[in-house]
Amino acid sequence: QVQLVESGGGLVQPGGSLRLSCAASGRTFSNHAMGWFRQAPGKEREFVATVSWSGRATEYADSVKGRFTISRDSAKNTVYLQMNSLKPEDTAVYYCAAGISYPVRTTSLIAYWGQGTQVTVSS
């Protein structure tokens, strides 16, 4: 059993940066691949980034490549999403997710979801 709690969202100007954190409880955290998804108003929830259980492999949506970085700190049971060069189209609720196997790219394979954190990019 894994519980995920996101934090770090907020309002930021275009071109700015935010770092989202996802704190996990449960001793099985290190056995899960992790992912970040986002959902904008009126849009489907979409894949953003994923990281393997070891942290050595990552994948990103084309829309965020070069701007976002996913990482995990197993000692802290935490996964991060560093978001740089933010654009208004990045505005969404961002959700942390855990899956059994890597990559975590489809919602049907998600075992656990966080509650979401709002990211708003606006001038």
VMD Tcl script that builds the backbone (N, CA, C; Angstrom):
set m [mol new atoms 369]
animate dup $m
set s [atomselect $m all]
$s set {name element resname resid chain x y z} {
  {N N GLN 1 A 0.842 -1.176 0.000}
  {CA C GLN 1 A 0.000 0.000 0.000}
  {C C GLN 1 A 0.889 1.242 0.000}
  {N N VAL 2 A 0.577 2.173 -0.895}
  {CA C VAL 2 A 1.337 3.400 -1.040}
  {C C VAL 2 A 0.373 4.578 -1.018}
  {N N GLN 3 A 0.715 5.592 -0.245}
  {CA C GLN 3 A -0.032 6.835 -0.225}
  {C C GLN 3 A 0.862 7.950 -0.751}
  {N N LEU 4 A 0.325 8.757 -1.657}
  {CA C LEU 4 A 1.087 9.807 -2.309}
  {C C LEU 4 A 0.473 11.165 -2.000}
  {N N VAL 5 A 1.311 12.126 -1.642}
  {CA C VAL 5 A 0.862 13.476 -1.335}
  {C C VAL 5 A 1.730 14.464 -2.082}
  {N N GLU 6 A 1.115 15.232 -2.997}
  {CA C GLU 6 A 1.849 16.224 -3.774}
  {C C GLU 6 A 1.894 17.560 -3.052}
  {N N SER 7 A 2.923 18.337 -3.376}
  {CA C SER 7 A 3.038 19.698 -2.892}
  {C C SER 7 A 3.915 20.483 -3.854}
  {N N GLY 8 A 3.918 21.791 -3.705}
  {CA C GLY 8 A 4.796 22.636 -4.493}
  {C C GLY 8 A 4.132 23.391 -5.614}
  {N N GLY 9 A 2.863 23.159 -5.843}
  {CA C GLY 9 A 2.162 23.893 -6.876}
  {C C GLY 9 A 1.927 25.332 -6.469}
  {N N GLY 10 A 1.498 26.124 -7.432}
  {CA C GLY 10 A 1.230 27.520 -7.162}
  {C C GLY 10 A 1.131 28.325 -8.428}
  {N N LEU 11 A 1.160 29.632 -8.265}
  {CA C LEU 11 A 1.087 30.569 -9.378}
  {C C LEU 11 A 2.480 31.048 -9.734}
  {N N VAL 12 A 2.815 30.976 -11.004}
  {CA C VAL 12 A 4.128 31.397 -11.469}
  {C C VAL 12 A 3.978 32.107 -12.805}
  {N N GLN 13 A 4.859 33.058 -13.068}
  {CA C GLN 13 A 4.835 33.774 -14.336}
  {C C GLN 13 A 5.454 32.946 -15.449}
  {N N PRO 14 A 5.048 33.180 -16.690}
  {CA C PRO 14 A 5.687 32.480 -17.806}
  {C C PRO 14 A 7.200 32.640 -17.760}
  {N N GLY 15 A 7.891 31.537 -18.037}
  {CA C GLY 15 A 9.337 31.529 -17.965}
  {C C GLY 15 A 9.883 31.174 -16.602}
  {N N GLY 16 A 9.026 31.125 -15.618}
  {CA C GLY 16 A 9.452 30.802 -14.273}
  {C C GLY 16 A 9.581 29.317 -14.036}
  {N N SER 17 A 9.872 28.976 -12.791}
  {CA C SER 17 A 10.114 27.584 -12.422}
  {C C SER 17 A 9.356 27.213 -11.163}
  {N N LEU 18 A 9.028 25.954 -11.072}
  {CA C LEU 18 A 8.455 25.364 -9.876}
  {C C LEU 18 A 9.016 23.969 -9.714}
  {N N ARG 19 A 9.087 23.512 -8.487}
  {CA C ARG 19 A 9.435 22.129 -8.226}
  {C C ARG 19 A 8.321 21.474 -7.428}
  {N N LEU 20 A 7.733 20.460 -8.017}
  {CA C LEU 20 A 6.707 19.691 -7.347}
  {C C LEU 20 A 7.337 18.530 -6.601}
  {N N SER 21 A 6.774 18.226 -5.459}
  {CA C SER 21 A 7.225 17.093 -4.672}
  {C C SER 21 A 6.069 16.130 -4.461}
  {N N CYS 22 A 6.397 14.874 -4.397}
  {CA C CYS 22 A 5.421 13.834 -4.122}
  {C C CYS 22 A 5.999 12.943 -3.041}
  {N N ALA 23 A 5.459 13.073 -1.854}
  {CA C ALA 23 A 5.922 12.282 -0.724}
  {C C ALA 23 A 5.114 11.005 -0.628}
  {N N ALA 24 A 5.804 9.899 -0.521}
  {CA C ALA 24 A 5.162 8.595 -0.482}
  {C C ALA 24 A 5.339 7.939 0.873}
  {N N SER 25 A 4.290 7.324 1.326}
  {CA C SER 25 A 4.359 6.509 2.529}
  {C C SER 25 A 4.185 5.049 2.141}
  {N N GLY 26 A 4.785 4.191 2.911}
  {CA C GLY 26 A 4.738 2.783 2.607}
  {C C GLY 26 A 6.104 2.262 2.209}
  {N N ARG 27 A 6.459 1.140 2.727}
  {CA C ARG 27 A 7.791 0.601 2.492}
  {C C ARG 27 A 7.981 0.034 1.096}
  {N N THR 28 A 6.913 -0.054 0.320}
  {CA C THR 28 A 7.009 -0.563 -1.042}
  {C C THR 28 A 7.313 0.507 -2.066}
  {N N PHE 29 A 7.525 1.749 -1.631}
  {CA C PHE 29 A 7.749 2.846 -2.560}
  {C C PHE 29 A 8.868 2.552 -3.547}
  {N N SER 30 A 9.972 2.043 -3.072}
  {CA C SER 30 A 11.125 1.805 -3.935}
  {C C SER 30 A 10.875 0.721 -4.967}
  {N N ASN 31 A 9.827 -0.041 -4.810}
  {CA C ASN 31 A 9.479 -1.079 -5.771}
  {C C ASN 31 A 8.563 -0.579 -6.884}
  {N N HIS 32 A 8.188 0.687 -6.829}
  {CA C HIS 32 A 7.274 1.256 -7.799}
  {C C HIS 32 A 7.970 2.225 -8.740}
  {N N ALA 33 A 7.619 2.136 -10.007}
  {CA C ALA 33 A 7.933 3.202 -10.929}
  {C C ALA 33 A 6.972 4.359 -10.660}
  {N N MET 34 A 7.419 5.564 -10.937}
  {CA C MET 34 A 6.621 6.740 -10.637}
  {C C MET 34 A 6.375 7.555 -11.890}
  {N N GLY 35 A 5.314 8.319 -11.849}
  {CA C GLY 35 A 4.997 9.189 -12.963}
  {C C GLY 35 A 4.294 10.447 -12.512}
  {N N TRP 36 A 4.326 11.437 -13.370}
  {CA C TRP 36 A 3.554 12.651 -13.200}
  {C C TRP 36 A 2.603 12.791 -14.370}
  {N N PHE 37 A 1.374 13.120 -14.062}
  {CA C PHE 37 A 0.348 13.407 -15.048}
  {C C PHE 37 A -0.218 14.784 -14.760}
  {N N ARG 38 A -0.907 15.342 -15.729}
  {CA C ARG 38 A -1.549 16.625 -15.503}
  {C C ARG 38 A -2.884 16.665 -16.228}
  {N N GLN 39 A -3.763 17.497 -15.717}
  {CA C GLN 39 A -5.080 17.640 -16.305}
  {C C GLN 39 A -5.485 19.106 -16.277}
  {N N ALA 40 A -5.642 19.670 -17.449}
  {CA C ALA 40 A -6.098 21.041 -17.594}
  {C C ALA 40 A -7.616 21.063 -17.679}
  {N N PRO 41 A -8.233 22.201 -17.376}
  {CA C PRO 41 A -9.696 22.284 -17.467}
  {C C PRO 41 A -10.210 21.884 -18.845}
  {N N GLY 42 A -11.182 21.000 -18.868}
  {CA C GLY 42 A -11.763 20.550 -20.117}
  {C C GLY 42 A -10.912 19.590 -20.914}
  {N N LYS 43 A -9.799 19.147 -20.356}
  {CA C LYS 43 A -8.887 18.252 -21.059}
  {C C LYS 43 A -8.793 16.910 -20.352}
  {N N GLU 44 A -8.340 15.912 -21.095}
  {CA C GLU 44 A -8.070 14.609 -20.511}
  {C C GLU 44 A -6.783 14.657 -19.708}
  {N N ARG 45 A -6.701 13.792 -18.724}
  {CA C ARG 45 A -5.460 13.675 -17.974}
  {C C ARG 45 A -4.377 13.120 -18.893}
  {N N GLU 46 A -3.221 13.767 -18.905}
  {CA C GLU 46 A -2.173 13.386 -19.829}
  {C C GLU 46 A -0.858 13.103 -19.119}
  {N N PHE 47 A -0.092 12.249 -19.733}
  {CA C PHE 47 A 1.219 11.873 -19.227}
  {C C PHE 47 A 2.192 13.038 -19.316}
  {N N VAL 48 A 3.022 13.193 -18.300}
  {CA C VAL 48 A 4.046 14.228 -18.278}
  {C C VAL 48 A 5.446 13.627 -18.219}
  {N N ALA 49 A 5.694 12.777 -17.231}
  {CA C ALA 49 A 7.033 12.222 -17.039}
  {C C ALA 49 A 6.949 10.971 -16.197}
  {N N THR 50 A 7.955 10.120 -16.316}
  {CA C THR 50 A 8.014 8.904 -15.519}
  {C C THR 50 A 9.460 8.573 -15.194}
  {N N VAL 51 A 9.665 7.912 -14.083}
  {CA C VAL 51 A 10.992 7.512 -13.639}
  {C C VAL 51 A 10.919 6.083 -13.117}
  {N N SER 52 A 11.956 5.304 -13.406}
  {CA C SER 52 A 11.989 3.915 -12.977}
  {C C SER 52 A 12.186 3.810 -11.474}
  {N N TRP 53 A 12.007 2.613 -10.957}
  {CA C TRP 53 A 12.164 2.407 -9.522}
  {C C TRP 53 A 13.566 2.766 -9.040}
  {N N SER 54 A 14.553 2.571 -9.892}
  {CA C SER 54 A 15.936 2.861 -9.538}
  {C C SER 54 A 16.297 4.332 -9.719}
  {N N GLY 55 A 15.485 5.053 -10.473}
  {CA C GLY 55 A 15.794 6.433 -10.792}
  {C C GLY 55 A 16.733 6.604 -11.962}
  {N N ARG 56 A 17.155 5.502 -12.564}
  {CA C ARG 56 A 18.147 5.575 -13.637}
  {C C ARG 56 A 17.550 5.743 -15.024}
  {N N ALA 57 A 16.260 5.539 -15.159}
  {CA C ALA 57 A 15.607 5.678 -16.450}
  {C C ALA 57 A 14.450 6.656 -16.337}
  {N N THR 58 A 14.317 7.514 -17.337}
  {CA C THR 58 A 13.242 8.497 -17.366}
  {C C THR 58 A 12.683 8.633 -18.767}
  {N N GLU 59 A 11.435 9.052 -18.853}
  {CA C GLU 59 A 10.791 9.385 -20.104}
  {C C GLU 59 A 9.926 10.614 -19.887}
  {N N TYR 60 A 9.736 11.376 -20.964}
  {CA C TYR 60 A 8.979 12.611 -20.887}
  {C C TYR 60 A 8.041 12.746 -22.064}
  {N N ALA 61 A 6.948 13.435 -21.827}
  {CA C ALA 61 A 6.091 13.837 -22.928}
  {C C ALA 61 A 6.846 14.825 -23.805}
  {N N ASP 62 A 6.570 14.784 -25.093}
  {CA C ASP 62 A 7.260 15.683 -26.011}
  {C C ASP 62 A 7.071 17.149 -25.624}
  {N N SER 63 A 5.934 17.474 -25.075}
  {CA C SER 63 A 5.621 18.853 -24.749}
  {C C SER 63 A 6.471 19.427 -23.625}
  {N N VAL 64 A 7.117 18.567 -22.839}
  {CA C VAL 64 A 7.891 19.054 -21.700}
  {C C VAL 64 A 9.365 18.692 -21.781}
  {N N LYS 65 A 9.772 17.965 -22.801}
  {CA C LYS 65 A 11.172 17.578 -22.932}
  {C C LYS 65 A 12.075 18.809 -22.972}
  {N N GLY 66 A 13.145 18.740 -22.213}
  {CA C GLY 66 A 14.079 19.848 -22.148}
  {C C GLY 66 A 13.709 20.899 -21.139}
  {N N ARG 67 A 12.493 20.854 -20.613}
  {CA C ARG 67 A 12.045 21.840 -19.637}
  {C C ARG 67 A 11.778 21.230 -18.266}
  {N N PHE 68 A 11.261 20.009 -18.251}
  {CA C PHE 68 A 10.922 19.344 -16.997}
  {C C PHE 68 A 11.912 18.230 -16.711}
  {N N THR 69 A 12.151 17.978 -15.437}
  {CA C THR 69 A 13.016 16.888 -15.015}
  {C C THR 69 A 12.363 16.138 -13.870}
  {N N ILE 70 A 12.230 14.841 -14.035}
  {CA C ILE 70 A 11.698 14.000 -12.972}
  {C C ILE 70 A 12.857 13.300 -12.275}
  {N N SER 71 A 12.767 13.181 -10.973}
  {CA C SER 71 A 13.789 12.498 -10.202}
  {C C SER 71 A 13.155 11.908 -8.956}
  {N N ARG 72 A 13.889 11.041 -8.306}
  {CA C ARG 72 A 13.389 10.480 -7.056}
  {C C ARG 72 A 14.520 10.356 -6.051}
  {N N ASP 73 A 14.154 10.485 -4.802}
  {CA C ASP 73 A 15.079 10.343 -3.694}
  {C C ASP 73 A 14.535 9.215 -2.839}
  {N N SER 74 A 15.110 8.043 -3.009}
  {CA C SER 74 A 14.594 6.873 -2.311}
  {C C SER 74 A 14.728 6.997 -0.797}
  {N N ALA 75 A 15.787 7.666 -0.351}
  {CA C ALA 75 A 15.999 7.835 1.080}
  {C C ALA 75 A 14.881 8.650 1.716}
  {N N LYS 76 A 14.304 9.568 0.950}
  {CA C LYS 76 A 13.221 10.412 1.444}
  {C C LYS 76 A 11.853 9.941 0.980}
  {N N ASN 77 A 11.813 8.865 0.214}
  {CA C ASN 77 A 10.563 8.361 -0.352}
  {C C ASN 77 A 9.802 9.472 -1.076}
  {N N THR 78 A 10.526 10.197 -1.903}
  {CA C THR 78 A 9.964 11.365 -2.560}
  {C C THR 78 A 10.353 11.392 -4.030}
  {N N VAL 79 A 9.413 11.757 -4.874}
  {CA C VAL 79 A 9.677 11.977 -6.288}
  {C C VAL 79 A 9.427 13.448 -6.586}
  {N N TYR 80 A 10.211 14.004 -7.489}
  {CA C TYR 80 A 10.151 15.420 -7.792}
  {C C TYR 80 A 9.877 15.647 -9.268}
  {N N LEU 81 A 9.297 16.787 -9.550}
  {CA C LEU 81 A 9.180 17.260 -10.918}
  {C C LEU 81 A 9.657 18.703 -10.948}
  {N N GLN 82 A 10.857 18.903 -11.463}
  {CA C GLN 82 A 11.394 20.243 -11.640}
  {C C GLN 82 A 10.882 20.793 -12.959}
  {N N MET 83 A 10.192 21.914 -12.901}
  {CA C MET 83 A 9.579 22.505 -14.080}
  {C C MET 83 A 10.211 23.862 -14.331}
  {N N ASN 84 A 10.893 23.976 -15.448}
  {CA C ASN 84 A 11.538 25.223 -15.850}
  {C C ASN 84 A 10.905 25.753 -17.123}
  {N N SER 85 A 11.163 27.011 -17.391}
  {CA C SER 85 A 10.648 27.660 -18.604}
  {C C SER 85 A 9.164 27.408 -18.777}
  {N N LEU 86 A 8.426 27.630 -17.732}
  {CA C LEU 86 A 7.004 27.312 -17.738}
  {C C LEU 86 A 6.233 28.191 -18.712}
  {N N LYS 87 A 5.241 27.578 -19.321}
  {CA C LYS 87 A 4.391 28.233 -20.298}
  {C C LYS 87 A 2.946 28.217 -19.816}
  {N N PRO 88 A 2.123 29.139 -20.301}
  {CA C PRO 88 A 0.717 29.121 -19.896}
  {C C PRO 88 A 0.034 27.775 -20.164}
  {N N GLU 89 A 0.426 27.089 -21.224}
  {CA C GLU 89 A -0.175 25.801 -21.532}
  {C C GLU 89 A 0.212 24.698 -20.552}
  {N N ASP 90 A 1.155 24.978 -19.660}
  {CA C ASP 90 A 1.484 24.040 -18.597}
  {C C ASP 90 A 0.500 24.108 -17.440}
  {N N THR 91 A -0.384 25.084 -17.460}
  {CA C THR 91 A -1.367 25.230 -16.398}
  {C C THR 91 A -2.251 23.996 -16.314}
  {N N ALA 92 A -2.299 23.391 -15.145}
  {CA C ALA 92 A -3.065 22.162 -14.952}
  {C C ALA 92 A -2.965 21.743 -13.494}
  {N N VAL 93 A -3.770 20.776 -13.134}
  {CA C VAL 93 A -3.576 20.069 -11.884}
  {C C VAL 93 A -2.608 18.933 -12.159}
  {N N TYR 94 A -1.558 18.869 -11.383}
  {CA C TYR 94 A -0.529 17.856 -11.575}
  {C C TYR 94 A -0.695 16.750 -10.543}
  {N N TYR 95 A -0.668 15.521 -11.025}
  {CA C TYR 95 A -0.882 14.355 -10.181}
  {C C TYR 95 A 0.340 13.452 -10.183}
  {N N CYS 96 A 0.733 13.052 -9.019}
  {CA C CYS 96 A 1.756 12.034 -8.855}
  {C C CYS 96 A 1.094 10.663 -8.938}
  {N N ALA 97 A 1.797 9.703 -9.511}
  {CA C ALA 97 A 1.239 8.372 -9.679}
  {C C ALA 97 A 2.311 7.313 -9.500}
  {N N ALA 98 A 1.896 6.175 -9.005}
  {CA C ALA 98 A 2.788 5.040 -8.816}
  {C C ALA 98 A 2.251 3.832 -9.565}
  {N N GLY 99 A 3.133 3.135 -10.255}
  {CA C GLY 99 A 2.782 1.924 -10.963}
  {C C GLY 99 A 3.764 0.820 -10.661}
  {N N ILE 100 A 3.363 -0.396 -10.984}
  {CA C ILE 100 A 4.207 -1.539 -10.680}
  {C C ILE 100 A 5.404 -1.634 -11.610}
  {N N SER 101 A 5.212 -1.268 -12.869}
  {CA C SER 101 A 6.278 -1.406 -13.841}
  {C C SER 101 A 6.542 -0.093 -14.566}
  {N N TYR 102 A 7.745 0.066 -15.023}
  {CA C TYR 102 A 8.179 1.224 -15.784}
  {C C TYR 102 A 8.038 0.951 -17.278}
  {N N PRO 103 A 7.625 1.922 -18.079}
  {CA C PRO 103 A 7.280 3.286 -17.698}
  {C C PRO 103 A 5.823 3.438 -17.254}
  {N N VAL 104 A 5.584 4.417 -16.427}
  {CA C VAL 104 A 4.237 4.749 -15.991}
  {C C VAL 104 A 3.735 5.855 -16.912}
  {N N ARG 105 A 3.057 5.454 -17.970}
  {CA C ARG 105 A 2.625 6.400 -18.988}
  {C C ARG 105 A 1.134 6.363 -19.269}
  {N N THR 106 A 0.463 5.332 -18.840}
  {CA C THR 106 A -0.965 5.208 -19.095}
  {C C THR 106 A -1.720 5.073 -17.787}
  {N N THR 107 A -2.863 5.734 -17.718}
  {CA C THR 107 A -3.613 5.771 -16.469}
  {C C THR 107 A -4.126 4.401 -16.046}
  {N N SER 108 A -4.341 3.506 -17.007}
  {CA C SER 108 A -4.862 2.185 -16.682}
  {C C SER 108 A -3.882 1.348 -15.881}
  {N N LEU 109 A -2.608 1.712 -15.905}
  {CA C LEU 109 A -1.585 0.955 -15.200}
  {C C LEU 109 A -1.209 1.568 -13.855}
  {N N ILE 110 A -1.893 2.621 -13.469}
  {CA C ILE 110 A -1.577 3.295 -12.219}
  {C C ILE 110 A -2.167 2.538 -11.041}
  {N N ALA 111 A -1.335 2.275 -10.058}
  {CA C ALA 111 A -1.795 1.620 -8.843}
  {C C ALA 111 A -2.264 2.621 -7.791}
  {N N TYR 112 A -1.577 3.763 -7.709}
  {CA C TYR 112 A -1.890 4.774 -6.712}
  {C C TYR 112 A -1.781 6.165 -7.317}
  {N N TRP 113 A -2.709 7.030 -6.921}
  {CA C TRP 113 A -2.719 8.433 -7.339}
  {C C TRP 113 A -2.577 9.343 -6.140}
  {N N GLY 114 A -1.883 10.452 -6.344}
  {CA C GLY 114 A -1.903 11.519 -5.370}
  {C C GLY 114 A -3.156 12.358 -5.546}
  {N N GLN 115 A -3.341 13.337 -4.679}
  {CA C GLN 115 A -4.554 14.157 -4.709}
  {C C GLN 115 A -4.479 15.291 -5.720}
  {N N GLY 116 A -3.305 15.591 -6.217}
  {CA C GLY 116 A -3.126 16.638 -7.193}
  {C C GLY 116 A -2.719 17.959 -6.571}
  {N N THR 117 A -1.962 18.742 -7.327}
  {CA C THR 117 A -1.575 20.082 -6.909}
  {C C THR 117 A -1.690 21.014 -8.108}
  {N N GLN 118 A -2.265 22.183 -7.890}
  {CA C GLN 118 A -2.541 23.119 -8.975}
  {C C GLN 118 A -1.288 23.891 -9.359}
  {N N VAL 119 A -1.015 23.937 -10.649}
  {CA C VAL 119 A 0.037 24.768 -11.208}
  {C C VAL 119 A -0.613 25.737 -12.183}
  {N N THR 120 A -0.433 27.016 -11.941}
  {CA C THR 120 A -0.988 28.043 -12.808}
  {C C THR 120 A 0.142 28.924 -13.322}
  {N N VAL 121 A 0.258 29.004 -14.629}
  {CA C VAL 121 A 1.285 29.820 -15.267}
  {C C VAL 121 A 0.585 30.979 -15.956}
  {N N SER 122 A 0.775 32.161 -15.423}
  {CA C SER 122 A 0.067 33.328 -15.931}
  {C C SER 122 A 0.824 34.587 -15.569}
  {N N SER 123 A 0.711 35.581 -16.433}
  {CA C SER 123 A 1.296 36.881 -16.158}
  {C C SER 123 A 0.339 37.772 -15.390}
}
mol reanalyze $m
mol bondsrecalc $m
mol representation Tube
mol addrep $m
